[in-house]
Amino acid sequence: MGMIEVNNNYSTILVRQQREVLHIQLNRPEQHNSINALMANELLEVLKEVKQNTKVKIIVLSGNENQFCTGMDFEAVANQQKEALMNQQPDQYYNVLKAISEIDKVVIAKVEGKVNAGGIGLVAASDIVLANSQATFGLSEALFGLLPACVMPFLMQRTGPQKAKWLTLITLGISAERAYEIGLVDEVTDEIDNLLRKNILRLSRLETNTIQEIKSYTAKLWIIKEDTKTIAVNKLQRLMESETVQKNIKNFIEKGEYPWER
């Protein structure tokens, strides 16, 4: 498989390069791979660095065996920690999704376990989504009075507007097979490592400039524009500042109570 180069300069992600493939693993297992400001910044940093690496054609984004990513770090929000995503740069999460969707590499999301809320955004922004049969996918934001505002443009691009709205409204996790049916997942398997290897083998034959042309051309045909970020981030920020939302999050973190249980 070739020499593996490991980068240990990050706190929330694990990064290693193996020939033309860069592996990025979300690595906050005790926080269920939730996203805080540091993780968003580290993801942006490594994506910026790899953009200059002409040897890399493929990026594999993964989580842990039982958790891919559960979205925004609510504990940091409830405790008003400086690492809360919205407390520092509220647009940083959107910037991560945009960077994933635009980078001139093929981004493969290797999904095992639970994907929720902002984790859906990472999946939707990826070019190819491979999931094991035990994976689940859900958008729970509306339960707390929130919207998946930054997720929605990328989710709509993958599934279409109606299924994106449906997933937002039901607030319930769906199976990998159902995610495949609505277009959120491209392939489902019980042998995800073998499937990943097959995809990498095929994709590695593409020229880097061809990958870039495919992604840039596709982007021009879709509705995500410069002002999409402003609309999405402003909507999320306004909702996050709501006293009701703050109370809902705090009660969930401190007491394990959902809003309707109070």
C-alpha positions, 0 to 999 in steps of 0.5 A: 500500500505504500509508505504511511506519513502520520501528522500528529500536530492536531488535537481533535483529528488524526491525519495520515497520508498513504500515497495519494490518499489523505485520511482524516479521522475525527477524534473526540470519542469522549464527546461523541466526535462533536464539533467544537471551534478547535475541530473546525479550525483543525479541519480547515487547516488540514484541508488548506494544507492538502490543497497544496499537495498535488500528490493527494487525489483522495481524502477519506473522512471518517470517525470512530467505529460507533460514532462518525460525528454528532454535530455541534458540541452542546456541552461547550454551548451549555457551559459557555466554554470558549471552544463553543463553535458559535462563540468564536467564529460562527461561520467556521462550520459552514466554511468547513462544509464549503471547503470539503465540497470545493477542494480539488480532491475526491472526498469520501465519507467513510461512515460507521455508527451514528451521524447526527445534526452537523455530522450530516453536513460533513456527509452531505458535503462529501463527494462519495458516501460509503456507510456500513449497514449499522450506521444511522443518520438523523437531524435532531436540531428542531427538537431544540428549536433550532434548524440545520441551517448550515447543513441544509444547502449541502443536504439539499444538493444531495437529496433534493429539497423535499427529502432534506425537509422531511429529514429535518421535520421527523428529527428521527434517525434513519437506517443506512439503507433508508439513507441510501434510498433518499440519496444521502448515502451512495453505497451500503456494505457490511465490509466497508474497508473492502469497499473503500479500497475498491473506490480508492483503486478506481478513483486513483486513476483519475487525473487531478485536473479532471477531478477539479474540473468535475467539482468546479463544474458541478458547483456552478450548476447548483444554488450554493452561492456566496450569499448562501453562507450569510443567510445560513450563518445568520439564521443559525446565530439568531436561533442560537441566541434565543433564550428558549434554545439556550434553555433547551440545550442547558436542560438536555446537557445538565439533566438529560431532558428533552424540551417536551419532558419538562 
